[in-house]
């Protein structure tokens, strides 16, 4: 291994990369898109309250003496819903009979009807039913609205019975009380780019350089296969550092993520690319044609893309898939990053790091062995 | 003259097919050697074995005294190779490519000087994917020279190039020879070989069917020199009777084989004394291409005949 050789090759790779707009897009812009997209989709409809269209079919809703007759019972009911911060009431003037179809037309998945006589019945302690419309396809919004309405209805019932709530609860997240979904998402997405960016391009390089005779050219120079592969590993480490920085920045800037760039993250940003550059090269070298190389690459990449804790926590998956996930190298990269970024669990992180490092060395050596500069 | 390349009993088999079937040849140090043959004859296989890119089945091969397959690393520091259809990193410029090779070979060549030598100086800063076929080939040539090689292997360096680009490559090959380097050239263009090489070998079906300096091959396998002139059939008859030489007549032209160069004078005086009209006097000499076509064609005919015989 000569540093001069690795350095010369690294320079060529870097120049090729900076002159390739598509490559630049994928390493500089795509991470921001990825974080924004998954942040918005999976952080629960942007994290804000669910808009709840409400038909107030009780125009004669009486004033509430408890508020010194400044608001009606209906208005109070809506205020109580808004104060949950889970929903935002939007009173619409639609006939109760056509409300369901109106909701469908307007693409709402939730709605609420306050029945005629709601206020009067309440003051006379007579039962009445509010109607909640939900759409099973949007389970998240439905659950939120049902929960909010149920809570407010219970509150009103307690008040009518002059009761006092005895049992309450407060919420807290695992890891640290302040962590939200986006905090878990960032390590997952960094893992996603550690996997996909080297895998896809190395598989392609392995077959196209062979086809174009570029490996042949290089075999006639003093550059060795190990030096060549090392230069690629170093390049993808550099790319990963930039991408991870961008993702952290975007997560913090756009979603107020609480993760911090601890030094403990660095080993994973180095060993991760080391593993997947080698694996991509190995997959591309075993394949005989560019088509089969792409196929092998996809077979390896796709299960890992979804089952290693990239977008969904492995612990939220069925038991069988969890076991399967423990056979996926990317799982250890992402779990390790979670351990250092969220849980400060150094022993577990070291274990994960060791698994990936040992795997990387083995795959690197296998890739060197299988990828041939020249034909037999 | 010491030999740069020595090949004895070289065989390369792919399964039951012998792509190279026991060939021998030697290339003298400092010579331009042209390796000729039709497509699929075994040219590229042989060349790649010499370059250390392919393993041989059997036989002995020495390039600069080294075994190309097992001693490829030291050999590659001393040879330069330009493959057919040279390809390189698309976004890299010729200057950067030479700097890259210079770092790998640890030499001190000046990119500008090298690019000037192959007439590519004006494209020094152009990216590889914007170069024409000829310019790409010239860069391949320049890169092959980065390590100041003792032997240059050029595998069909001018195939697909326009006449101007071909001549530019020829000029570089002549320059290489002047610098005392050995050049191993494969080509489809017979006139290229005749023009540049002092030694050629013709390979066909994995075997060498002719070898030596072009002029000797032509002498050994070509038709004798001929004189051809236009005239009536009686003229051919007259010459046959007057000279006792082999005269053929076809499409208004008589062709007379010369057994001695002085025959030419006799023919001219016999034509004059015949009183018959004549014009367009030509001397004909086989080129390497004529010999090549005849040799390869004869072998294929022979192969067909032997296949037809039970």
Interface residues (C-beta under 8 A of the other chain):
Chain A: X4 X5 X7 X8 X9 X11 X12 X15 X16 X19 X20 X212 X213 X214 X216 X217 X219 X220 X221 X222 X223 X374 X375 X376
Chain B: X48 X51 X52 X53 X54 X55 X72 X73 X76 X77 X79 X81 X83 X85 X86 X87 X88 X89 X90 X91 X92 X96 X99 X100 X101 X103 X104 X105 X106 X127 X143
